[in-house]
Amino acid sequence: MVKVSLPDPVKAPLGKSPLQLVVCQVRFEETLAVSDAKLVLRLHGDLGGRAGPYPKLESVRGTRVEIPMAAGGPLGAPSETAFAGWRMSSADGWIVTIMPDSVALETSRYTTWDEDFGPRFRQLIEAVAIRISPSIEQRLGLRYVDRITQPKVTSPDQWKDFVSEPFLGLIMHPTVGRLVKNSQQQTLLTLDDGISALVRTGFAVEDDASSDLAYLLDFDVSRSEVRAFDVQSILQGAETLHDLNVRLFQQAVTPRLLEALA
């Protein structure tokens, strides 16, 4: 399934999971039909409507800034383009976002992939294929954001017991490491078959009233090759990205942390 040489993941769920946010997004060609309220009402109905898992439906509006580029740099002045889409949400932390060029499922209440997030994502993509009918998949991405606050850590050098040393960066320097008060790192990994991972790591004080530190592990794994919008391909691709996210997380943490979170 995955050719990159990352060790097989441990599948057992964590009883004290540090997951703060999970987002799966598919980008496609701009589709003006998304602005059709009747179409979105039908799509909302496909997902259960007001009696379903995302009862609240509301419009979303904003602007995006576009800068024309050439080989030598910017080609002209930036321009702003207005966009409109839709958000479906629940009171328990689940959100579906439908935009003219993308669809996303996100949650702050993640439980399992096989029994919860995966089936929800399948239902969403099947409904989008029927109602919006995109032709092209431009990017498929799955992002897992972990905020580790347990066990308690009050000094940066204590993270070496819970986070794999290569992920800690400057903290591990024998002299300068003791001076680090805040750390944020960003690394781009090339994995396999057009799949990459943007990895963000770092720590900060958990809140103003505490000296406890929180460690961030943010993995955004994606494939960006343009291909036909195909439901089965997207679902299989999401499974692969999920598998890679789990593998990367388990490379980033120590057995001691996994034991503490079990």
N, C-alpha and C positions, 0 to 999 in steps of 0.2 A: 504493500500500500504506500509506504513512504520509503524512498530510497536513501534519504539522508541518514547518516550513521549516528542517530540519537538512540540511546538505549530505550527498550520497551518501557512504557509507563506502568506504574502501579495503578490499577483501576479502582481500588477501594475508595469510596467517597470520604471526605473529611468531615467529621462531626462538627468541627469549629472552623469551617472554611473562611478564609480571609477575603473571598471574592467580594468586591465592592460594585463592580459593573461588568456586564457582558453585552456586547453589541455585535450583531451580524448584519452586514449591509451588502446589497447588490446594486451596482451602478449599471445603467443602461443608457441608450440613446434618449435624448430629450423627447418626451411624449406629451403633447399638448392635451391629450384626452384626460390627463390627471386633473385638470381644472374643472371637469364636468362633474357637478355635484351629484347628479343622478347616478353616474358610474361609480363614484366613491360610496354612495349609499348602498349600492348593490354589493360592492366589495366588503363594506362593513357588515352587511347581512351575511355574506359568505363566512365571515369570521364570528358569527353569532349575534351580531347587532347589539342592541342595548341590553339584551339578556346574556350576552356572551362574555368572554374574558377581557374585552376592551370596550366597555360600555360607553365611554365618553368620546365623542367625535367633535373635533374642532378644526378650524382652518388655521394654517400657518403661513405667514407672509414675511418676506425679508428681501434683502438685496445682496448680490454677489459682485465683487470687484474683479474686473478682467483687465489684464495688462497685455497688450499685443507685443509679442516678442519676436526678435530676429536673432541671427547668429551673433551679432555684435552687441546685443542687449535690447532694451525696450524700444519698440518701434513707434510708439505714440503715447498719448496720454491715457491714463486709466479710464475705464468706463464702468458704470454701474448698471446692472441688469436686475430688474425686479423679478421675484419668483413667488409662486404660491403653491401650497401643498396642503396636506392634511395630517392630523395626529389623532390616533386612537389610543386611549389609555385606560388604566384601571387604578383603583385606589391602593392596590397592593404592589405597585412598583413595576408594572409592565407597560411598555409603550411600543406602538407601531407607527412609523413615520413614512408617509407616502409623498414623494416629491416628484417633479416632472422628470428627473433623471436618476432616481434611486428609490429603493425601499429598504427599510431597516426594522429589525426587531431588537429591542433592548430591555434589560431588566436589572434592577438592583436587588432582586429576590431570587437569584439563581439557586436551583436545587440540583437537578441532574440534567445531563444532555439527552440520554436515551428516553427518559420517561417524561420530560417536561419541555426543555428548550427545543430539542430536535423536532418533536411532533408539532409544536407551535410554528416553527420556522417552515416546516413542510406545508402546513395548511396555508400559511401566508403566501408562499411562492406559488403554490397551485392556484390560489385565487388571483394573484397578480398576472399569471400567465393567461388566465381566462379573460379577466376584465380589462387589463391594460395592454396585454399582448406585445411586450417588447420584442424586438428582433435580435438585439445584440447585448450580450453581457460584456461590460467593459472592465469591471473589477468586482471581485468577491472578497470580502474581508471579514475576519472574525477577531474581535478584540476582547481580551480578558484583563481586567484591572484588579490586582490584589493589593490590599492595604493591610499589612501585617502589624498588628498591635499586641499580639500575644505570642509567646511569653513577653512579659514586661522588659523593656530595654531602656536604660537611662544614659548609656554611654555608647558612642558609635562603635568602639572596638568590641562591644559585646555582640554585635551582629555576626561576627565570624562564627559563632556557635550555631547560627540559624540560617544564614545565607552563604551560598558557595563563594569562596574568596574571590575568584575572578570577577564576580558580579559586584563586588564591593568597591573596586577602584581605589581611589586615593586614601580611603580609610585605612587600607592595609600598609601604607608606607610607615616604616618604623619611626620616623621623626615627624613628618608633616601630618601623618594620619591623626595625631592627637590634637591638631589644630582645627580639624574640619568640624564645622558647626552645622552645615547644611550641604547636601550633595544631590545633584541631578545629572544623570548621564543618558545619552541617547546613542543607540547603535543600530545600524542596518545590517541584517543578516541575509545572505542569499542561501536558500535552502535547496529546492529541487523543482525542476519542470516549471519554471516561471513563478515559483512561490518564494516570497520574501517575508521577513519579519522585522518590524520596527520595534526595538526593545528599549523601553524607558525604565530606568531604575534610580533609586535614590531614597533619602530619608529626610525627615523634618520633625520638629517638635509636634506632638499629637495635638495639643491645644495650649492656649495661653495659661491655663490654670495648672498645667502639669509639666513635669520634666521628662515624662515618658516620650520615647521616640517611636514613630511609625515608619515602616519601610514599604516603599512602593515597588511593585513588579508589574509592569504594564507591557503586555505582548499583543501587538497588532499584526496578525499573520494574514497574508493576502495573496491572491493570484490576480494578475493584471493583464493577461493576454486577451485580446479581443476574440470573442467566439460567439457562436449562435446562442441565443437565450434558450436554454433547454432545461426543463425542470429537473430531470434526473441527474444531469451533469452538475447542476448547481447544488443539489442535495448531497451528491457524492463528494463534491468539492468541499462543502461545509464540513462533512465528516472528516475529511483529510485535515482541514485547518484546525478542527477541534482536537484531533489526535496530536498534531504538532504543538498546539498550545499546551496540552497536558505534558508532553515530553519536555518542552522548554521550561515550564514551571518546575518540574521535578529535577532538572539540571541546575536550576537557580537556587534551590533550597537544600538544606542538609537533612539527613535522616532524623536528626534530633528535632527539627522543626516539624517534620511530618508526624513524628510520634506525638509531639505536643498538641498538634491540631487534629489528631485522629478521633 
